[in-house]
Amino acid sequence: MFGFFWIVAWIIAVQLFVTCCSVCMWYFGGHGSDEGEGGDKPAGVFISLKWAFRYHLGSLAWGAFLIAIVTTIRVVFEYFVYQYEKTELKDNIVFKIVTCCIRCYLKCLDCCVKFMNKNAYIQVALHNVSFCTGARQSFWIIA
């Protein structure tokens, strides 16, 4: 299950990186201005894919690993809640309150990790740095 989450998150990471890198090449290559020249440059998507697999495979895998950990924690928690709700103690109000609070916390953690990963991939595409450096740079830019 964890491996499946990691592979899916890695595929999404590659997609995000290629999108970020292609947009950076388009914008900073002069194609975003009125004076930009048309089709004399090679396709940015193919160059981005090459960079993703050649230079940044580990950074993308590390970000996907973090997302897979959080997703696995959420799924395991939901499994335990499902098992508890099958018992006759499912109408306990304290259980419902604690479950709701933990679900909220895990959803917030998931959103924060995905947000930081997306911004870290942007920094990796812009500055050609590792994932941790990109995450640190994006944190300080946002802060």
C-alpha positions as CSV (number, residue, x, y, z in Angstrom):
1,M,0.0,0.0,0.0
2,F,2.8,2.4,0.9
3,G,4.6,1.6,-2.4
4,F,1.4,2.4,-4.3
5,F,1.0,5.8,-2.6
6,W,4.7,6.5,-3.2
7,I,4.5,5.7,-6.9
8,V,1.3,7.8,-7.4
9,A,2.9,10.7,-5.5
10,W,6.0,10.4,-7.6
11,I,4.1,10.5,-10.9
12,I,2.3,13.6,-9.6
13,A,5.7,15.1,-8.6
14,V,7.1,14.5,-12.1
15,Q,4.0,16.2,-13.6
16,L,4.3,19.2,-11.3
17,F,8.1,19.5,-11.9
18,V,7.6,19.3,-15.7
19,T,4.9,21.9,-15.6
20,C,7.0,24.3,-13.4
21,C,10.1,23.8,-15.4
22,S,8.3,24.3,-18.8
23,V,6.6,27.5,-17.5
24,C,10.0,28.8,-16.2
25,M,11.7,28.1,-19.6
26,W,8.8,29.8,-21.4
27,Y,8.7,32.8,-19.2
28,F,12.4,33.4,-18.8
29,G,13.2,32.4,-22.4
30,G,11.4,35.5,-23.7
31,H,8.3,33.7,-24.9
32,G,6.2,35.5,-22.3
33,S,6.8,38.9,-23.9
34,D,5.5,40.5,-27.1
35,E,9.0,40.4,-28.6
36,G,9.4,36.6,-27.9
37,E,10.2,34.5,-30.9
38,G,8.0,31.6,-31.8
39,G,9.0,28.1,-32.6
40,D,12.8,28.3,-33.0
41,K,13.5,26.7,-29.5
42,P,13.1,23.0,-28.7
43,A,10.0,21.9,-26.9
44,G,10.2,22.8,-23.2
45,V,8.3,19.8,-22.1
46,F,10.8,17.3,-23.4
47,I,13.7,19.2,-21.9
48,S,11.8,19.3,-18.6
49,L,11.3,15.6,-18.7
50,K,15.0,15.0,-19.4
51,W,16.0,17.3,-16.5
52,A,13.5,15.5,-14.2
53,F,14.8,12.0,-14.9
54,R,18.5,13.0,-15.3
55,Y,19.1,15.5,-12.5
56,H,16.1,15.7,-10.1
57,L,14.9,12.1,-9.8
58,G,16.0,12.0,-6.1
59,S,14.4,15.3,-5.2
60,L,11.1,14.3,-6.7
61,A,11.2,10.9,-5.0
62,W,12.0,12.5,-1.6
63,G,9.0,14.8,-1.9
64,A,6.8,11.9,-3.0
65,F,8.0,9.9,0.0
66,L,6.9,12.6,2.4
67,I,3.4,12.7,0.8
68,A,3.2,8.9,0.9
69,I,4.0,8.8,4.6
70,V,1.3,11.3,5.4
71,T,-1.2,9.5,3.1
72,T,-0.4,6.2,4.8
73,I,-0.9,7.6,8.2
74,R,-4.3,8.9,7.2
75,V,-5.3,5.6,5.7
76,V,-4.2,3.6,8.8
77,F,-6.0,6.0,11.0
78,E,-9.2,5.6,9.0
79,Y,-8.8,1.9,9.1
80,F,-8.7,2.0,12.9
81,V,-11.7,4.3,13.1
82,Y,-13.6,1.9,10.8
83,Q,-12.7,-1.1,13.0
84,Y,-13.8,0.8,16.1
85,E,-17.1,1.8,14.6
86,K,-18.0,-1.8,14.0
87,T,-18.2,-2.3,17.7
88,E,-21.2,-1.3,19.8
89,L,-19.2,1.6,21.3
90,K,-19.5,3.7,18.1
91,D,-22.0,6.2,19.7
92,N,-19.5,7.4,22.2
93,I,-19.4,11.3,21.9
94,V,-15.8,11.5,23.1
95,F,-14.7,9.1,20.4
96,K,-16.5,11.2,17.8
97,I,-14.9,14.4,19.0
98,V,-11.4,12.9,19.2
99,T,-11.8,11.3,15.7
100,C,-13.0,14.6,14.2
101,C,-10.0,16.5,15.7
102,I,-7.5,14.0,14.5
103,R,-9.0,13.9,11.0
104,C,-8.8,17.7,10.9
105,Y,-5.2,17.6,12.1
106,L,-4.2,15.0,9.5
107,K,-6.0,16.8,6.7
108,C,-4.1,20.1,7.6
109,L,-0.8,18.2,7.7
110,D,-1.5,16.7,4.3
111,C,-2.4,20.1,2.8
112,C,0.7,21.7,4.3
113,V,3.0,18.9,3.0
114,K,1.5,19.1,-0.5
115,F,1.8,22.9,-0.5
116,M,5.4,22.9,0.6
117,N,6.2,20.1,-1.9
118,K,4.7,22.1,-4.8
119,N,6.7,25.2,-3.8
120,A,9.8,23.2,-3.3
121,Y,9.5,21.7,-6.9
122,I,9.2,25.3,-8.2
123,Q,12.4,26.2,-6.5
124,V,14.1,23.1,-7.7
125,A,13.0,24.0,-11.3
126,L,14.1,27.6,-10.9
127,H,17.4,27.3,-9.2
128,N,18.5,23.7,-9.9
129,V,18.9,22.8,-6.2
130,S,18.1,19.8,-4.1
131,F,14.6,19.2,-2.6
132,C,15.6,20.2,1.0
133,T,17.3,23.4,-0.2
134,G,14.3,24.2,-2.4
135,A,11.9,23.6,0.5
136,R,13.9,25.8,2.7
137,Q,14.0,28.6,0.1
138,S,10.3,28.3,-0.6
139,F,9.5,28.4,3.2
140,W,11.5,31.6,3.6
141,I,9.9,33.2,0.5
142,I,6.4,32.4,1.8
143,A,7.3,33.5,5.4
